Amino acid sequence: MKNQSIIISILLLIVCINSYAQNNIDSIKTITESQNNQIPIDTVKAIYEREAIYIDGNRAFIKDKYKIRFGFWNKKIKKQLSVSKDAIKEFHEYRKLETNGFVLYIGGLIGMMAVVSTTSSPLGLLFMIPVIYSLNLIIEAPEHFHKAIWVYNRDILMQKLKENKTK
């Protein structure tokens, strides 16, 4: 009985070692296969430099070494970002926050000046609440704009790499 349990233990140990070795061999095969499917770094760099965009100052972006103005109501940058649905979603969030922030800011200032000038009452200062909140929206909006640019660059790079891989 004791000998049988020793033999079973040894067999289990051999099976575990064999299984561990097989897993290591499979992972080495996977690594080798993925290395064979890699795209050369020069190709990735060329695609990135040609397709990616980055902001140059306040009202322009650069793509493929050309400086392009955003356009009236940001139409050119919006057209560029529309290639990626996630990027255009972030861009719309940016526009919404920016527009709401400016409307609240102007409305709050006009309301405050109207109440203070006609009644000489300090209650007009209550209109400072939407003004302060609007500043938060205006400050938060560019984060979505920059995220839209980042998402566009990620998506366009992935798209072009897939196209290049199929060639």
C-alpha positions as CSV (number, residue, x, y, z in Angstrom):
1,M,0.0,0.0,0.0
2,K,2.8,2.3,0.9
3,N,4.7,1.5,-2.3
4,Q,1.6,2.2,-4.4
5,S,1.2,5.7,-2.8
6,I,4.9,6.4,-3.5
7,I,4.5,5.3,-7.1
8,I,1.3,7.4,-7.5
9,S,3.1,10.5,-6.0
10,I,6.0,10.0,-8.4
11,L,3.7,9.7,-11.4
12,L,1.8,12.9,-10.4
13,L,5.1,14.7,-10.0
14,I,6.2,13.6,-13.5
15,V,2.8,14.7,-15.0
16,C,3.1,18.1,-13.3
17,I,6.7,18.6,-14.5
18,N,5.7,17.5,-18.1
19,S,2.7,19.9,-18.0
20,Y,4.9,22.8,-16.8
21,A,7.5,22.1,-19.5
22,Q,4.8,21.9,-22.2
23,N,3.3,25.3,-21.1
24,N,6.8,26.9,-21.3
25,I,7.3,25.5,-24.8
26,D,3.9,26.8,-25.9
27,S,4.6,30.3,-24.5
28,I,8.0,30.3,-26.3
29,K,6.3,29.4,-29.6
30,T,3.8,32.2,-29.1
31,I,6.5,34.7,-28.4
32,T,8.4,33.6,-31.5
33,E,5.3,33.7,-33.7
34,S,4.4,37.2,-32.5
35,Q,8.0,38.4,-33.1
36,N,7.7,37.1,-36.7
37,N,4.5,39.2,-37.2
38,Q,6.0,42.5,-36.1
39,I,6.1,45.5,-38.4
40,P,9.5,47.2,-38.7
41,I,9.9,50.2,-36.4
42,D,10.8,52.4,-39.4
43,T,7.4,51.7,-41.0
44,V,5.6,52.5,-37.7
45,K,7.6,55.8,-37.4
46,A,6.9,56.8,-41.0
47,I,3.1,56.1,-40.6
48,Y,3.1,58.1,-37.4
49,E,4.9,61.1,-38.8
50,R,2.7,61.1,-41.9
51,E,-0.7,60.5,-40.3
52,A,-0.6,61.8,-36.7
53,I,-1.6,65.3,-35.9
54,Y,-0.5,67.6,-33.1
55,I,-1.5,71.1,-32.0
56,D,0.6,74.1,-33.0
57,G,-0.4,77.1,-30.9
58,N,-4.0,77.9,-30.3
59,R,-5.6,77.8,-33.7
60,A,-3.6,75.3,-35.9
61,F,-2.5,71.7,-36.1
62,I,0.3,70.0,-38.0
63,K,-0.1,66.9,-40.1
64,D,2.5,65.5,-42.4
65,K,4.7,68.6,-41.8
66,Y,1.9,70.9,-43.0
67,K,0.4,73.6,-40.7
68,I,-3.3,73.7,-41.1
69,R,-5.6,76.2,-39.4
70,F,-8.5,74.8,-37.4
71,G,-11.0,76.6,-39.7
72,F,-14.1,78.5,-38.9
73,W,-15.8,76.9,-35.9
74,N,-13.1,74.3,-35.9
75,K,-14.4,72.7,-39.1
76,K,-11.1,71.4,-40.4
77,I,-10.0,69.8,-37.2
78,K,-13.4,68.3,-36.8
79,K,-13.3,66.8,-40.3
80,Q,-9.9,65.4,-39.5
81,L,-11.0,63.9,-36.2
82,S,-14.2,62.4,-37.8
83,V,-12.1,59.5,-39.0
84,S,-12.3,58.1,-35.4
85,K,-15.7,57.8,-33.8
86,D,-14.1,57.9,-30.3
87,A,-12.1,61.0,-31.2
88,I,-15.1,62.8,-32.6
89,K,-17.1,61.9,-29.4
90,E,-14.4,63.5,-27.3
91,F,-14.4,66.5,-29.6
92,H,-18.2,67.0,-29.3
93,E,-17.8,66.8,-25.5
94,Y,-15.1,69.5,-25.7
95,R,-17.4,71.7,-27.8
96,K,-20.4,71.2,-25.5
97,L,-18.4,72.1,-22.3
98,E,-16.8,75.1,-24.0
99,T,-20.1,76.4,-25.3
100,N,-22.0,75.9,-22.1
101,G,-19.2,77.5,-20.1
102,F,-19.1,80.6,-22.2
103,V,-22.9,80.9,-22.2
104,L,-23.1,80.6,-18.4
105,Y,-20.2,83.0,-18.0
106,I,-21.7,85.7,-20.2
107,G,-25.2,85.1,-18.8
108,G,-24.0,85.3,-15.2
109,L,-22.1,88.6,-15.9
110,I,-25.0,90.2,-17.7
111,G,-27.4,89.1,-14.9
112,M,-25.1,90.4,-12.2
113,M,-24.6,93.7,-13.8
114,A,-28.3,94.1,-14.5
115,V,-29.3,93.4,-10.9
116,V,-26.6,95.5,-9.3
117,S,-27.0,98.5,-11.6
118,T,-30.9,98.6,-11.3
119,T,-31.4,97.8,-7.7
120,S,-28.0,98.5,-6.0
121,S,-28.6,95.3,-4.2
122,P,-25.8,92.8,-3.3
123,L,-28.2,90.0,-4.4
124,G,-26.8,90.5,-7.9
125,L,-23.6,88.8,-6.6
126,L,-25.6,85.5,-6.6
127,F,-25.0,85.6,-10.3
128,M,-21.3,84.9,-9.5
129,I,-22.3,81.3,-8.8
130,P,-22.9,80.4,-12.5
131,V,-19.9,82.5,-13.5
132,I,-17.6,80.5,-11.1
133,Y,-19.2,77.2,-12.3
134,S,-18.7,78.3,-16.0
135,L,-15.0,78.7,-15.3
136,N,-14.8,75.1,-14.3
137,L,-16.4,74.0,-17.6
138,I,-14.1,76.3,-19.6
139,I,-11.0,74.9,-17.8
140,E,-12.2,71.2,-18.2
141,A,-13.0,71.5,-22.0
142,P,-9.4,71.5,-23.3
143,E,-8.8,68.1,-21.6
144,H,-11.4,66.6,-23.9
145,F,-9.9,68.3,-26.9
146,H,-6.4,66.9,-26.2
147,K,-7.9,63.5,-25.5
148,A,-9.6,63.7,-28.9
149,I,-6.3,64.4,-30.6
150,W,-4.6,61.5,-28.7
151,V,-7.5,59.1,-29.5
152,Y,-7.3,60.1,-33.2
153,N,-3.6,59.5,-33.3
154,R,-4.0,56.1,-31.7
155,D,-6.9,55.0,-34.0
156,I,-5.3,56.2,-37.2
157,L,-2.0,54.5,-36.3
158,M,-3.8,51.2,-35.6
159,Q,-5.8,51.5,-38.8
160,K,-2.8,52.2,-41.0
161,L,-0.8,49.5,-39.3
162,K,-3.6,47.0,-40.1
163,E,-3.7,48.2,-43.7
164,N,0.1,47.9,-44.0
165,K,0.1,44.4,-42.5
166,T,-2.4,43.1,-45.0
167,K,-0.3,44.3,-47.9
